[in-house]
Amino acid sequence: MIGRRSFLITTLMAFGFAFLYIPILSMIVYSFNESRLVTVWAGFSTKWYVELVQNEQILNAAKLSLQIAAINATGAVILGTLAGLALSRFRRFKGRTLMTGMTTAPLVMPEVITGLSLLLLFVAMEQVFGWPAGRGMTTITIAHMTFSMAYVTVVIQSRLSSLDESLEEAAMDLGAKPAKVFLLITLPIIFPAILAGWLLAFTLSWDDLVITSFVSGPGSSTLPLVIFSKVRLGVSPDINALATIMVTIVAIGIVSAGLYMQRQERRRERDIQAALAANQ
């Protein structure tokens, strides 16, 4: 019975991974296709990558997307970390329920509703305050930060909930101030979660399409908007090449972050074992 259950689980996992990754592998293979037809193989070629590098529209859109994603991820990590600390450390304060609802609402809110509400907000702010002037990089960054920080808050809060508070209490008993305890004790422990939140916020901003389409304006087309406009006219091989580069960059980032977190976890376990050995 156990062997049959294990075989069933393995088979389902294989079908699941095949369903997810075979289309991606097919796209990568056809990005090296000589033919302009993406479904007809005509030989190996890298000309679409050369053509992609010479495409100013895509390069400018990629540069704008990178800038927005980096700023968004950094801002979302700062705000999400503060929100996660407040929700995990201060369990009883006035307005906690409201704050919890506001930080988790973007997780379940349809993107169409979020984009439309942010557009109306930016229009009203421009009429009243004169800022932001028009739709562009600023409005896109604010919009992305609005929903990205919700994901970061969940990641940070879950990590802090499993943190042993006795470490912080011991440091304060030895005379360390709260700010120093956070910088020397709490921050290094939750840094893998912060890094994971940064990568998650970066990825969410990098590939967002629906919300960006509401809050963007002329001259501020991000890479997903450019790709979507091109795909509507038919998939071209240079889009396959661009998607392959994006997949490669994301894969390298995820693998690097995973290796770093594994190394940090092993180092923390060695430190704990050394401390226990010293106490014995």
Secondary structure by P-SEA (a helix, b strand, c coil): caaaaaaaaaaaaaaaaaaccaaaaaaaaacccccccccccccccaaaaaaaaacaaaaaaaaaaaaaaaaaaaaaaaaaaaaaaaaaacccccaaaaaaaaaaccccccaaaaaaaaaaaaaaaaaaccccccccaaaaaaaaaaaaaaaaaaaaaaaaaaccaaaaaaaaaacccaaaaaaccccccaaaaaaaaaaaaaaaaacccaaaaaccccccccaaaaaaaaaaacccaaaaaaaaaaaaaaaaaaaaaaaaaaaaaaaaaaaaaaaaaaac
